[in-house]
Amino acid sequence: MVKTMFNKTFFGTELPIIQAPMAGVQDSALTIAVSNAGGLGS
């Protein structure tokens, strides 16, 4: 993955990864994992 200034400036993330909500299919573990990895978990 490419780290860009856009990610840092607009999203405050290290990587250009946004994890979208999946209505009841996932629990908080996926969101936490994505956030800890440098992406934007929601």
DOTORVO-856148 format. One record per atom (N, C-alpha, C): residue number from 1; residue in three letters; chain; x, y, z. Coordinates in nm, 4 decimals. Layout:
# residues N
<zamar k="NUM" r="ala" c="A" xx="X" yy="Y" zz="Z"/>
...
END
This chain:
# residues 42
<zamar k="1" r="met" c="A" xx="0.0832" yy="-0.1181" zz="0.0000"/>
<zamar k="1" r="met" c="A" xx="0.0000" yy="0.0000" zz="0.0000"/>
<zamar k="1" r="met" c="A" xx="0.0880" yy="0.1250" zz="0.0000"/>
<zamar k="2" r="val" c="A" xx="0.0360" yy="0.2283" zz="-0.0585"/>
<zamar k="2" r="val" c="A" xx="0.1092" yy="0.3537" zz="-0.0665"/>
<zamar k="2" r="val" c="A" xx="0.0593" yy="0.4484" zz="0.0425"/>
<zamar k="3" r="lys" c="A" xx="0.1526" yy="0.4986" zz="0.1219"/>
<zamar k="3" r="lys" c="A" xx="0.1172" yy="0.5990" zz="0.2220"/>
<zamar k="3" r="lys" c="A" xx="0.1232" yy="0.7355" zz="0.1545"/>
<zamar k="4" r="thr" c="A" xx="0.0160" yy="0.8125" zz="0.1646"/>
<zamar k="4" r="thr" c="A" xx="0.0118" yy="0.9428" zz="0.0986"/>
<zamar k="4" r="thr" c="A" xx="-0.0239" yy="1.0524" zz="0.1979"/>
<zamar k="5" r="met" c="A" xx="0.0057" yy="1.1758" zz="0.1598"/>
<zamar k="5" r="met" c="A" xx="-0.0295" yy="1.2908" zz="0.2424"/>
<zamar k="5" r="met" c="A" xx="-0.1820" yy="1.3055" zz="0.2496"/>
<zamar k="6" r="phe" c="A" xx="-0.2533" yy="1.2622" zz="0.1438"/>
<zamar k="6" r="phe" c="A" xx="-0.3998" yy="1.2682" zz="0.1421"/>
<zamar k="6" r="phe" c="A" xx="-0.4585" yy="1.1885" zz="0.2579"/>
<zamar k="7" r="asn" c="A" xx="-0.4067" yy="1.0690" zz="0.2811"/>
<zamar k="7" r="asn" c="A" xx="-0.4563" yy="0.9859" zz="0.3915"/>
<zamar k="7" r="asn" c="A" xx="-0.4388" yy="1.0563" zz="0.5243"/>
<zamar k="8" r="lys" c="A" xx="-0.3193" yy="1.1095" zz="0.5468"/>
<zamar k="8" r="lys" c="A" xx="-0.2892" yy="1.1753" zz="0.6739"/>
<zamar k="8" r="lys" c="A" xx="-0.3738" yy="1.3005" zz="0.6922"/>
<zamar k="9" r="thr" c="A" xx="-0.3857" yy="1.3807" zz="0.5873"/>
<zamar k="9" r="thr" c="A" xx="-0.4543" yy="1.5091" zz="0.5974"/>
<zamar k="9" r="thr" c="A" xx="-0.6051" yy="1.4939" zz="0.6154"/>
<zamar k="10" r="phe" c="A" xx="-0.6691" yy="1.4128" zz="0.5328"/>
<zamar k="10" r="phe" c="A" xx="-0.8144" yy="1.4054" zz="0.5338"/>
<zamar k="10" r="phe" c="A" xx="-0.8721" yy="1.2991" zz="0.6266"/>
<zamar k="11" r="phe" c="A" xx="-0.8004" yy="1.1894" zz="0.6450"/>
<zamar k="11" r="phe" c="A" xx="-0.8546" yy="1.0804" zz="0.7254"/>
<zamar k="11" r="phe" c="A" xx="-0.7760" yy="1.0536" zz="0.8526"/>
<zamar k="12" r="gly" c="A" xx="-0.6535" yy="1.1043" zz="0.8620"/>
<zamar k="12" r="gly" c="A" xx="-0.5708" yy="1.0788" zz="0.9791"/>
<zamar k="12" r="gly" c="A" xx="-0.5262" yy="0.9338" zz="0.9877"/>
<zamar k="13" r="thr" c="A" xx="-0.5154" yy="0.8671" zz="0.8730"/>
<zamar k="13" r="thr" c="A" xx="-0.4774" yy="0.7258" zz="0.8709"/>
<zamar k="13" r="thr" c="A" xx="-0.3430" yy="0.7075" zz="0.8023"/>
<zamar k="14" r="glu" c="A" xx="-0.2800" yy="0.5941" zz="0.8275"/>
<zamar k="14" r="glu" c="A" xx="-0.1530" yy="0.5604" zz="0.7640"/>
<zamar k="14" r="glu" c="A" xx="-0.1741" yy="0.5014" zz="0.6245"/>
<zamar k="15" r="leu" c="A" xx="-0.2801" yy="0.4232" zz="0.6072"/>
<zamar k="15" r="leu" c="A" xx="-0.3038" yy="0.3519" zz="0.4819"/>
<zamar k="15" r="leu" c="A" xx="-0.4382" yy="0.3903" zz="0.4213"/>
<zamar k="16" r="pro" c="A" xx="-0.4503" yy="0.3810" zz="0.2874"/>
<zamar k="16" r="pro" c="A" xx="-0.5762" yy="0.4175" zz="0.2212"/>
<zamar k="16" r="pro" c="A" xx="-0.6795" yy="0.3045" zz="0.2265"/>
<zamar k="17" r="ile" c="A" xx="-0.7114" yy="0.2590" zz="0.3483"/>
<zamar k="17" r="ile" c="A" xx="-0.8080" yy="0.1505" zz="0.3659"/>
<zamar k="17" r="ile" c="A" xx="-0.9236" yy="0.2013" zz="0.4514"/>
<zamar k="18" r="ile" c="A" xx="-1.0456" yy="0.1899" zz="0.3990"/>
<zamar k="18" r="ile" c="A" xx="-1.1650" yy="0.2269" zz="0.4746"/>
<zamar k="18" r="ile" c="A" xx="-1.2529" yy="0.1030" zz="0.4845"/>
<zamar k="19" r="gln" c="A" xx="-1.2805" yy="0.0600" zz="0.6050"/>
<zamar k="19" r="gln" c="A" xx="-1.3634" yy="-0.0577" zz="0.6294"/>
<zamar k="19" r="gln" c="A" xx="-1.5062" yy="-0.0101" zz="0.6502"/>
<zamar k="20" r="ala" c="A" xx="-1.5952" yy="-0.0509" zz="0.5598"/>
<zamar k="20" r="ala" c="A" xx="-1.7348" yy="-0.0078" zz="0.5657"/>
<zamar k="20" r="ala" c="A" xx="-1.8148" yy="-0.0932" zz="0.6637"/>
<zamar k="21" r="pro" c="A" xx="-1.9180" yy="-0.0354" zz="0.7268"/>
<zamar k="21" r="pro" c="A" xx="-2.0040" yy="-0.1128" zz="0.8162"/>
<zamar k="21" r="pro" c="A" xx="-2.0771" yy="-0.2232" zz="0.7388"/>
<zamar k="22" r="met" c="A" xx="-2.1015" yy="-0.3371" zz="0.8047"/>
<zamar k="22" r="met" c="A" xx="-2.1655" yy="-0.4498" zz="0.7373"/>
<zamar k="22" r="met" c="A" xx="-2.2845" yy="-0.5023" zz="0.8179"/>
<zamar k="23" r="ala" c="A" xx="-2.3711" yy="-0.4164" zz="0.8620"/>
<zamar k="23" r="ala" c="A" xx="-2.4990" yy="-0.4441" zz="0.9279"/>
<zamar k="23" r="ala" c="A" xx="-2.5189" yy="-0.5838" zz="0.9863"/>
<zamar k="24" r="gly" c="A" xx="-2.4619" yy="-0.6075" zz="1.1015"/>
<zamar k="24" r="gly" c="A" xx="-2.4855" yy="-0.7312" zz="1.1734"/>
<zamar k="24" r="gly" c="A" xx="-2.4005" yy="-0.8502" zz="1.1319"/>
<zamar k="25" r="val" c="A" xx="-2.3206" yy="-0.8361" zz="1.0270"/>
<zamar k="25" r="val" c="A" xx="-2.2376" yy="-0.9464" zz="0.9798"/>
<zamar k="25" r="val" c="A" xx="-2.1057" yy="-0.9517" zz="1.0556"/>
<zamar k="26" r="gln" c="A" xx="-2.0644" yy="-0.8393" zz="1.1096"/>
<zamar k="26" r="gln" c="A" xx="-1.9372" yy="-0.8313" zz="1.1802"/>
<zamar k="26" r="gln" c="A" xx="-1.9579" yy="-0.7797" zz="1.3214"/>
<zamar k="27" r="asp" c="A" xx="-1.8589" yy="-0.8031" zz="1.4047"/>
<zamar k="27" r="asp" c="A" xx="-1.8621" yy="-0.7432" zz="1.5375"/>
<zamar k="27" r="asp" c="A" xx="-1.7521" yy="-0.6377" zz="1.5448"/>
<zamar k="28" r="ser" c="A" xx="-1.7249" yy="-0.5883" zz="1.6611"/>
<zamar k="28" r="ser" c="A" xx="-1.6270" yy="-0.4810" zz="1.6756"/>
<zamar k="28" r="ser" c="A" xx="-1.4836" yy="-0.5264" zz="1.6507"/>
<zamar k="29" r="ala" c="A" xx="-1.4572" yy="-0.6564" zz="1.6493"/>
<zamar k="29" r="ala" c="A" xx="-1.3205" yy="-0.7067" zz="1.6306"/>
<zamar k="29" r="ala" c="A" xx="-1.2617" yy="-0.6643" zz="1.4957"/>
<zamar k="30" r="leu" c="A" xx="-1.3418" yy="-0.6665" zz="1.3893"/>
<zamar k="30" r="leu" c="A" xx="-1.2921" yy="-0.6268" zz="1.2578"/>
<zamar k="30" r="leu" c="A" xx="-1.2598" yy="-0.4780" zz="1.2550"/>
<zamar k="31" r="thr" c="A" xx="-1.3466" yy="-0.3964" zz="1.3107"/>
<zamar k="31" r="thr" c="A" xx="-1.3231" yy="-0.2527" zz="1.3163"/>
<zamar k="31" r="thr" c="A" xx="-1.1966" yy="-0.2214" zz="1.3946"/>
<zamar k="32" r="ile" c="A" xx="-1.1783" yy="-0.2870" zz="1.5061"/>
<zamar k="32" r="ile" c="A" xx="-1.0590" yy="-0.2663" zz="1.5884"/>
<zamar k="32" r="ile" c="A" xx="-0.9336" yy="-0.3083" zz="1.5124"/>
<zamar k="33" r="ala" c="A" xx="-0.9389" yy="-0.4209" zz="1.4436"/>
<zamar k="33" r="ala" c="A" xx="-0.8231" yy="-0.4700" zz="1.3682"/>
<zamar k="33" r="ala" c="A" xx="-0.7842" yy="-0.3740" zz="1.2562"/>
<zamar k="34" r="val" c="A" xx="-0.8822" yy="-0.3234" zz="1.1830"/>
<zamar k="34" r="val" c="A" xx="-0.8546" yy="-0.2293" zz="1.0743"/>
<zamar k="34" r="val" c="A" xx="-0.7953" yy="-0.1003" zz="1.1301"/>
<zamar k="35" r="ser" c="A" xx="-0.8515" yy="-0.0501" zz="1.2377"/>
<zamar k="35" r="ser" c="A" xx="-0.8003" yy="0.0721" zz="1.2993"/>
<zamar k="35" r="ser" c="A" xx="-0.6582" yy="0.0537" zz="1.3509"/>
<zamar k="36" r="asn" c="A" xx="-0.6315" yy="-0.0581" zz="1.4142"/>
<zamar k="36" r="asn" c="A" xx="-0.4972" yy="-0.0856" zz="1.4657"/>
<zamar k="36" r="asn" c="A" xx="-0.3946" yy="-0.1031" zz="1.3543"/>
<zamar k="37" r="ala" c="A" xx="-0.4402" yy="-0.1452" zz="1.2365"/>
<zamar k="37" r="ala" c="A" xx="-0.3502" yy="-0.1651" zz="1.1229"/>
<zamar k="37" r="ala" c="A" xx="-0.3210" yy="-0.0351" zz="1.0485"/>
<zamar k="38" r="gly" c="A" xx="-0.3902" yy="0.0745" zz="1.0841"/>
<zamar k="38" r="gly" c="A" xx="-0.3646" yy="0.2032" zz="1.0208"/>
<zamar k="38" r="gly" c="A" xx="-0.4724" yy="0.2489" zz="0.9257"/>
<zamar k="39" r="gly" c="A" xx="-0.5814" yy="0.1744" zz="0.9144"/>
<zamar k="39" r="gly" c="A" xx="-0.6923" yy="0.2121" zz="0.8274"/>
<zamar k="39" r="gly" c="A" xx="-0.8014" yy="0.2840" zz="0.9051"/>
<zamar k="40" r="leu" c="A" xx="-0.9100" yy="0.3153" zz="0.8367"/>
<zamar k="40" r="leu" c="A" xx="-1.0232" yy="0.3842" zz="0.8979"/>
<zamar k="40" r="leu" c="A" xx="-1.1355" yy="0.2835" zz="0.9197"/>
<zamar k="41" r="gly" c="A" xx="-1.1520" yy="0.2376" zz="1.0420"/>
<zamar k="41" r="gly" c="A" xx="-1.2588" yy="0.1432" zz="1.0751"/>
<zamar k="41" r="gly" c="A" xx="-1.3856" yy="0.2176" zz="1.1113"/>
<zamar k="42" r="ser" c="A" xx="-1.5011" yy="0.1634" zz="1.0715"/>
<zamar k="42" r="ser" c="A" xx="-1.6273" yy="0.2304" zz="1.1047"/>
<zamar k="42" r="ser" c="A" xx="-1.7308" yy="0.1306" zz="1.1514"/>
END
